[in-house]
Amino acid sequence: RRRATSQRYCRRQTNPTMTRGASWRWLGVVAGASALIAPSAQRSATLTRVQGIFDGVKDAFSQDVSILEDDRVTPFDRWLGIDVRSEESKKEQYAVPDDFVDSMDEANYVVAELPKPMGIVFEENDPSSGGVFVASLAESGAAAKEGTIQPGDQLVAVGATLAKGVDFDACLAAIQSNTDDKTKLIFFRGGPSSLYGPLGCSQEWLPPFLPQH
């Protein structure tokens, strides 16, 4: 309705002696301005911007769309064995955590021989990894007096029995079944991610290591 009104106004104001091209140029300028300037009777009303038919298409192509690294890899790339991920993404995949402790370094293991009761409170790790760790020590218990074991140590062996990845009941049974005056316990001094994660020691590495301690 506004556009039609502005065009009629422009035709009345157009000089009849002007060329047809000039007349349409004047008409276009005035008609375009009417979309931004309200008539005098409606200047107090809020103007609403009318979106053109191609404005939405323009906005869709001008938006910043983040592309995930996984989206860059196509089935054809996987078939050819092509890795199109960024170098930063590759470094993140193989990055060593800040709290990493080498579980294939013998210096990161401690051994304690304790009488029963030992005064150790064990807890299970996350079920995804298994195994148990030292949650706390009784103040007057044998482990606290001996001084080798610390909270957070991961139990890996009870005597000659491998306890890495074993659940709580199996570890407790191994300790209870030992008939010696003192029970030898071997612990890894590091977090569960260092022992059970991708960079943890293999099952083949531990058995030859145990008899040495």
N, C-alpha and C positions, 0 to 999 in steps of 0.2 A: 504493500500500500504506500509506503514512504517513497519507494523508487518510482512508482507511477506518478505520484504527486510532484516529485522533483522534476521528472521529465516534462510534464505539462508546463511547469513553471519555466523551465529552460526554453521550451519552444516559444513561449510568449515573449521572452526577453531576447530571443535571437534576432539579430538584424537581418531582415529579408535580403539585403544586398550582399550579405556575406556568402562566400562559396559554401557548397555543401560540406566539403571536408572540414572547413573551419567551424561550421555550425556543429558538427558532430563532436569535434574536439572539445568545444565549450560545453556541450551537453555531457560529455563523459566526465569532465572535471567537476562540474556542479553535482552531477548525479552521484559520483563517488564520494563527494564530501558529505552528502546527505546521510550516508551510512554511519558517520561519526558524530555529526552535529544534530542534536534533536531540534524539532521545530520549537518556536518560541512558546507554544502552549504546553510543551512537555519537557522543558529544560530541567525542571526539578526532578524528573524521574531518572532512575539509574539506567545508564546505557548498557546494552547487552551486546557483546561481540558475537557476530554471526560467523560461525566457522564455515569456510569454503569446502567444497567437495574434495579438494586435493590436500587440505591442511592435515587431515588425519594420516594420510599416506606419508606426508612429509615428516610428521612427528614420529611415525613408526620407524622410518629409516634413519632418523637423526638421533634416536636414543642409543645410549651406551649399553650394550648387551655383553655381559661377562660370559666368556666361553670357558667351561671347565676343561681341565686337562684330559679327562676321559672322553669328552666329546670330540677332541681333536683326532683321536685314534679311530680309524674306520676298520671294518672287517677286512678290507683289502690290505691295509697296513699290517694287521696282525698276521694275515696269511703270508705276506712277504717278509715278516719279521722286522718291519721298519718301525723305529721308535721316534715318533714325531713330537714327543713331549719336550717341554722346555728344559734347559740345563738345570734351572733352579728346582724344578719338580723332580728331576732325577737325583739331585743331591739330597733332597728331603727324604726320598725313599731309602737311601743308603746312609743317611746321617747317623752318627753314633750319639746316643742320648748323653746328656750332661752327667747323669748319675750312673753311667755304665761302669760295671766292674767285670773284668775279664774272668769268666768262670773256668778258663783253661789255664789259668796261672795258679800254680800250687801255693803261692804266697797268700792267696785270698781264701785259704781254708785253715780252719783251726780244729784242734783235736782236744777233747777233754775226756778223762776217765773218772767217773763219778760213782759213788755208792748210792744205794737206794735208801730212803727217798731222795730224789735229786733236787727237788725244789724248783722245777722248771714248769712253766705254763706254756703248753703248745697250742697253736691255733692253725687252722687250715688256710691255705692260700685260696685264691679264686679257683673255682672248679675248672676253669678253662686250662689251668696249668697243673693243679694238684699240688701235692706236697704239703709239708707243715713248716712253721717257723716258730721261733721263740718269741712269745708275746711278752712275757715278764719273768722275773726271777723272785723267788721268795727271799726276803731279807736274811733270814737265818738258815737258808737251805744250803745244801752241799755245793750247788753250782755257784751261788753268790760268794761263798767262802773261797772256792777254788779260783775264781776270778777270770777264767778264760772266755766263757760264753757271754754274749751280749744280746739284749733284745733286738730282734730283727734278723738274727742269724738263721739261715736256712738249713734244716737237717737233711743231710744227703746219705748218711749211713749210720747204722747201729751195729757195731762190731763189723763183721764181714757181710752183713746184709744191706743191700742197696735200698735206700729209702727215698731217693729222688723221685718226686712225682707220686709217691704213695699216699693214700688217704690217712686220716687221723687214726682210725681203728687199727690199721695195719702197722703203723709206726708204734703205737702204744703196745701192741702185741709183741713186736720185736724187742722192745725194751723189757717187758715183763718176762719174756721167755729166756732172757739171758740169766744164767746161773752163776756167773762169776761174781767175786766180791765187788768188783768195779766194772761198770759198763762203759765201753769206749764209744763215744759219739763223735761223728765228723760233721762239721758245719761249713757252709759256704757263707762268707761274710760279704753279702751283697743283696740287692733286691731280687724279687722273683722274676722281673723282666730280664735281668742279666743272666739268670740261671736257666729260665724256661723259654725266653724269647728267641727270636731268630738268630741272635748272636751268642746264645748260650752253648754250653759244652754239649757234645754229642753223647749218646748212650754208650758208644764204643770207647770214649775217652775215660770215663769214670772207673770201670772195673779194674783196669791195670793200675790206676792211681791209688785205690783203696788199700791194697796190701802194703804199700810203702809207708803207711801211717798207722 
